[in-house]
Amino acid sequence: MKIGEASRVSGVSARSLRYYEDEGLIVPGRRGNGYRDYCRSTLDRVRVIRSLLESGLPLRLVRDVLPHLVVGQPAAVCAEFVREVERYRDGLAARIAGLEDQRAALDAYLREVRRAAPQP
C-alpha cells in the first residue's frame, strides 16, 4: 500500500513513516514508479516502534532492540539492553523526583503568598 494508506492503517503520520525509514527502522518496498510500498509486516513493525517510543524509550534504544523483536512474541534481548532500559527508567525516576520537589516548593511558595495577601 502507498504511504497515505499506510499512515491511515497504522495511525502513524506519513512524516513519521518517512522518518522511521530515514533512521533505518523500516525498509518499505518500492514500486516501479519509485513510490513506497508498505506491506503488513512493515506496518506491524511500525506499530511496535510507535509503542516503544510512546513507552518513553529513546530512539537509540528502539533501534537497538528492533532486530531482536518478533511481532507477537516476547523479546529475546540481551542482558545489557535490559540494563540500559533500567538505567533509562531510573534516570526518568530521578527527573520525576526532581520535578516533584520543584512542585512542592512552588506549592509552599503559593501557600505563603496566599497567606500574606490581603483577603477581599
Beta strands, then each sheet from edge to edge (+ up, - down):
strand 1: 29-30
strand 2: 36-37
sheet 1: 1+ 2-
end
